[in-house]
């Protein structure tokens, strides 16, 4: 599943189609694709893992789920996988194996931009307030809560917790205030590092915990375990990552 930085990269790639008119639209998504023809794109936005294509009176929300993808100017997957194709005068974009929904509301009326870790409107104070309202949750779960850390996925979760030496099964309400603030700060910091490394095709090279075998700090085995209510894979060192419970 693409995480927030990957969606930001897509948003940057499609800027060539901003303020351009759709010449053709088709695919097997349950939307009114023909109704988009001759409509002009007025903006592209991202909120966490959601990619938004904005038209004057409607917005397309695209979520890539587990196996979604896209391509430019050439259809690289079968018609069965093709959810939507948008053709412009200066190029074409294809979306595959993703969920697409047509929204009548304006994005600003739906999305809290202050919860997006990569958005200029991000507010760490809001994240801290939301975390304090969930004192009994594990940090491995709250980091994946898109209403708190929109855009954070399992890679970022694992790397942030390893970076700040925090055990994934720590209870949020038991964290000392400085650790809680560090958690919020590094969720954003690592997301921007992820973005930079992803653009340079060097993301995996920088993984310290995710799918790793040995802790680089302790030279001890990295533990792999499904943790929290979401049962997502956690990779952690039981020696240097502190458990607060």
RODO-2510 file (C-alpha; in nm, 4 decimals, decimal comma):
residues 245
     n   res          X          Y          Z
     1     x     0,0000     0,0000     0,0000
     2     x     0,1528     0,3357    -0,1009
     3     x     0,2218     0,5647     0,1937
     4     x     0,1782     0,9414     0,1991
     5     x     0,5133     1,0317     0,0397
     6     x     0,4387     0,8124    -0,2638
     7     x     0,1115     0,9972    -0,3165
     8     x     0,2924     1,3314    -0,2941
     9     x     0,5271     1,2112    -0,5689
    10     x     0,2279     1,1239    -0,7868
    11     x     0,0775     1,4673    -0,7187
    12     x     0,3983     1,6267    -0,8440
    13     x     0,4106     1,4067    -1,1544
    14     x     0,0577     1,4973    -1,2679
    15     x     0,1052     1,8736    -1,2454
    16     x     0,1527     1,8702    -1,6227
    17     x    -0,2239     1,8119    -1,6462
    18     x    -0,3275     2,0882    -1,4080
    19     x    -0,5649     2,3379    -1,5717
    20     x    -0,5971     2,1028    -1,8688
    21     x    -0,9217     1,9775    -2,0198
    22     x    -1,0061     1,6061    -2,0201
    23     x    -1,0416     1,4910    -2,3817
    24     x    -1,1438     1,1337    -2,2984
    25     x    -1,2218     0,9361    -1,9833
    26     x    -1,2980     0,5645    -1,9451
    27     x    -1,2409     0,2640    -1,7212
    28     x    -1,4361     0,0223    -1,5017
    29     x    -1,4570     0,2372    -1,1869
    30     x    -1,8108     0,3013    -1,0623
    31     x    -1,8098     0,6701    -1,1507
    32     x    -1,9466     0,8851    -1,4311
    33     x    -1,6289     0,8787    -1,6393
    34     x    -1,7915     1,0156    -1,9599
    35     x    -1,9177     1,3095    -1,7523
    36     x    -1,5554     1,4171    -1,7008
    37     x    -1,4976     1,4736    -2,0728
    38     x    -1,4427     1,8419    -2,1552
    39     x    -1,4086     1,9228    -1,7838
    40     x    -1,0939     2,1078    -1,6751
    41     x    -0,8806     1,9863    -1,3849
    42     x    -0,8487     2,2759    -1,1404
    43     x    -0,6153     2,1122    -0,8895
    44     x    -0,4466     1,7950    -0,7686
    45     x    -0,4309     1,7370    -0,3948
    46     x    -0,3212     1,4663    -0,1550
    47     x    -0,4344     1,3841     0,1954
    48     x    -0,2316     1,1017     0,3386
    49     x    -0,2947     0,8007     0,1176
    50     x    -0,5763     0,9718    -0,0753
    51     x    -0,5032     1,1222    -0,4167
    52     x    -0,7535     1,3870    -0,5261
    53     x    -0,8320     1,5118    -0,8758
    54     x    -1,0346     1,8295    -0,8466
    55     x    -1,2807     1,9566    -1,1058
    56     x    -1,5049     2,2659    -1,0715
    57     x    -1,8053     2,0760    -0,9321
    58     x    -1,6727     1,7331    -0,8384
    59     x    -1,3616     1,5632    -0,7005
    60     x    -1,2244     1,2160    -0,7680
    61     x    -1,0772     1,0409    -0,4644
    62     x    -0,8333     0,7643    -0,5499
    63     x    -0,7059     0,5139    -0,2937
    64     x    -0,4494     0,2637    -0,4183
    65     x    -0,5354    -0,0026    -0,1597
    66     x    -0,2761    -0,2831    -0,1453
    67     x    -0,1886    -0,3294    -0,5109
    68     x    -0,2934    -0,0120    -0,6924
    69     x    -0,0659     0,1573    -0,9444
    70     x    -0,0565     0,4100    -1,2254
    71     x     0,1220     0,4777    -1,5520
    72     x     0,1657     0,7612    -1,7984
    73     x     0,1067     0,7603    -2,1739
    74     x     0,0995     0,3805    -2,2041
    75     x    -0,1464     0,1271    -2,0633
    76     x     0,0716    -0,1222    -1,8801
    77     x    -0,1989    -0,3464    -1,7301
    78     x    -0,5070    -0,5240    -1,8644
    79     x    -0,8457    -0,3628    -1,9213
    80     x    -0,9725    -0,5679    -1,6251
    81     x    -0,7340    -0,3793    -1,3945
    82     x    -0,7952    -0,0388    -1,5515
    83     x    -1,0140     0,1650    -1,3187
    84     x    -0,9740     0,4974    -1,4971
    85     x    -0,7946     0,6542    -1,7896
    86     x    -0,7829     1,0320    -1,8320
    87     x    -0,6575     1,1592    -2,1660
    88     x    -0,5371     1,5153    -2,2088
    89     x    -0,3918     1,7012    -2,5049
    90     x    -0,0428     1,6710    -2,3571
    91     x    -0,0587     1,3147    -2,2253
    92     x    -0,2561     1,0350    -2,0598
    93     x    -0,2683     0,8914    -1,7086
    94     x    -0,3926     0,5409    -1,6213
    95     x    -0,5015     0,4155    -1,2757
    96     x    -0,5138     0,0425    -1,1961
    97     x    -0,6560    -0,1789    -0,9192
    98     x    -0,7556     0,1129    -0,6991
    99     x    -1,0728     0,2439    -0,5362
   100     x    -1,2176     0,5558    -0,6983
   101     x    -1,5028     0,7573    -0,5566
   102     x    -1,6670     1,0702    -0,6916
   103     x    -1,7200     1,3363    -0,4248
   104     x    -1,9679     1,6207    -0,4526
   105     x    -1,8247     1,8083    -0,1532
   106     x    -1,5232     2,0366    -0,1764
   107     x    -1,2037     1,8787    -0,0379
   108     x    -1,1692     2,1563     0,2211
   109     x    -1,5082     2,0550     0,3597
   110     x    -1,4043     1,6911     0,3989
   111     x    -1,0375     1,6827     0,4914
   112     x    -0,8480     1,8030     0,7952
   113     x    -0,5246     1,9128     0,6305
   114     x    -0,3624     1,9685     0,9714
   115     x    -0,3486     1,5908     1,0234
   116     x    -0,1461     1,5251     0,7056
   117     x     0,2168     1,4815     0,8095
   118     x     0,3409     1,6164     0,4745
   119     x     0,1036     1,9104     0,4451
   120     x     0,2109     2,2686     0,5109
   121     x    -0,0919     2,2989     0,7416
   122     x     0,0240     2,0108     0,9658
   123     x    -0,0258     2,0928     1,3350
   124     x     0,1702     1,8818     1,5860
   125     x    -0,0379     2,0275     1,8706
   126     x    -0,3500     1,8734     1,7182
   127     x    -0,1772     1,5343     1,6942
   128     x    -0,0712     1,5550     2,0591
   129     x    -0,4256     1,6398     2,1639
   130     x    -0,5654     1,3406     1,9734
   131     x    -0,3026     1,1088     2,1200
   132     x    -0,3848     1,2162     2,4737
   133     x    -0,7472     1,1233     2,4039
   134     x    -0,6346     0,7637     2,3316
   135     x    -0,4340     0,6736     2,6456
   136     x    -0,5042     0,2986     2,6288
   137     x    -0,3942     0,2410     2,2683
   138     x    -0,0610     0,0939     2,1585
   139     x     0,1697     0,3298     1,9744
   140     x     0,1819     0,0853     1,6816
   141     x    -0,1913     0,1495     1,6351
   142     x    -0,2025     0,5260     1,6890
   143     x     0,0797     0,5817     1,4400
   144     x    -0,1363     0,4154     1,1739
   145     x    -0,4459     0,6159     1,2689
   146     x    -0,5029     0,8327     0,9608
   147     x    -0,7055     1,0858     1,1596
   148     x    -0,3910     1,1586     1,3628
   149     x    -0,1034     1,0831     1,1253
   150     x    -0,2505     1,0934     0,7770
   151     x    -0,0019     0,9402     0,5346
   152     x     0,1863     0,7239     0,7833
   153     x     0,1945     0,3585     0,6830
   154     x     0,3670     0,0490     0,8137
   155     x     0,7128     0,1354     0,6819
   156     x     0,7108     0,4790     0,8417
   157     x     0,5648     0,3350     1,1636
   158     x     0,8455     0,0840     1,2058
   159     x     1,1242     0,3213     1,1132
   160     x     0,9979     0,6023     1,3378
   161     x     0,9722     0,3708     1,6388
   162     x     1,3195     0,2326     1,5767
   163     x     1,4615     0,5815     1,5268
   164     x     1,3270     0,7069     1,8626
   165     x     1,3947     0,3756     2,0446
   166     x     1,0294     0,3135     2,1306
   167     x     0,8719    -0,0324     2,1560
   168     x     0,5662    -0,0736     1,9264
   169     x     0,3551    -0,2246     2,2050
   170     x     0,4080     0,0728     2,4367
   171     x     0,0852     0,2226     2,5704
   172     x     0,0323     0,5789     2,4533
   173     x    -0,0890     0,7078     2,7899
   174     x     0,2255     0,5753     2,9603
   175     x     0,4678     0,7705     2,7434
   176     x     0,6557     1,0553     2,9138
   177     x     0,5701     1,3925     2,7614
   178     x     0,9104     1,4323     2,5867
   179     x     0,8738     1,0879     2,4242
   180     x     0,5213     1,1693     2,3073
   181     x     0,6427     1,4920     2,1493
   182     x     0,9335     1,3081     1,9886
   183     x     0,6912     1,0549     1,8401
   184     x     0,4888     1,3328     1,6768
   185     x     0,7972     1,5167     1,5556
   186     x     0,9632     1,2122     1,4004
   187     x     0,6451     1,0948     1,2270
   188     x     0,6717     1,4091     1,0168
   189     x     1,0523     1,4155     0,9923
   190     x     1,0754     1,0573     0,8725
   191     x     0,7955     1,1116     0,6213
   192     x     1,0013     1,3847     0,4545
   193     x     1,3100     1,1605     0,4622
   194     x     1,0988     0,8858     0,3022
   195     x     0,9914     1,1325     0,0316
   196     x     1,3496     1,2334    -0,0455
   197     x     1,4793     0,8750    -0,0528
   198     x     1,1830     0,7521    -0,2598
   199     x     1,2497     1,0168    -0,5252
   200     x     1,6132     0,9059    -0,5373
   201     x     1,5187     0,5344    -0,5546
   202     x     1,7116     0,4779    -0,2312
   203     x     1,4347     0,4104     0,0192
   204     x     1,5153     0,0462     0,0986
   205     x     1,8816     0,1324     0,1417
   206     x     1,7898     0,3479     0,4395
   207     x     1,5668     0,0996     0,6227
   208     x     1,7017     0,0266     0,9704
   209     x     1,4249    -0,1961     1,1097
   210     x     1,1647    -0,2747     0,8443
   211     x     1,2296    -0,6306     0,7189
   212     x     1,5735    -0,6240     0,8815
   213     x     1,7273    -0,9140     1,0734
   214     x     1,9823    -0,7523     1,3061
   215     x     1,9666    -0,4358     1,5179
   216     x     2,2452    -0,2043     1,4043
   217     x     2,2749    -0,0589     1,7532
   218     x     2,2785    -0,3781     1,9623
   219     x     2,3837    -0,6427     1,7113
   220     x     2,0889    -0,8507     1,8327
   221     x     1,8079    -1,0086     1,6276
   222     x     1,5257    -0,7839     1,5122
   223     x     1,1913    -0,9275     1,6251
   224     x     0,9107    -0,9563     1,3721
   225     x     0,5632    -0,9677     1,5274
   226     x     0,2068    -0,8774     1,4324
   227     x     0,1091    -0,6168     1,6900
   228     x    -0,1881    -0,4084     1,7971
   229     x    -0,5510    -0,4150     1,6974
   230     x    -0,4573    -0,3873     1,3314
   231     x    -0,2265    -0,6932     1,3500
   232     x     0,0268    -0,5215     1,1261
   233     x     0,3860    -0,6417     1,1127
   234     x     0,6209    -0,4741     1,3562
   235     x     0,9988    -0,5035     1,3378
   236     x     1,1765    -0,4014     1,6550
   237     x     1,4670    -0,4591     1,8884
   238     x     1,3589    -0,5856     2,2290
   239     x     1,6777    -0,4502     2,3835
   240     x     1,7010    -0,0837     2,2827
   241     x     1,3392     0,0020     2,2064
   242     x     1,1851     0,0933     2,5408
   243     x     0,8500    -0,0581     2,6388
   244     x     0,6183     0,1717     2,8357
   245     x     0,3219    -0,0147     2,9821
***
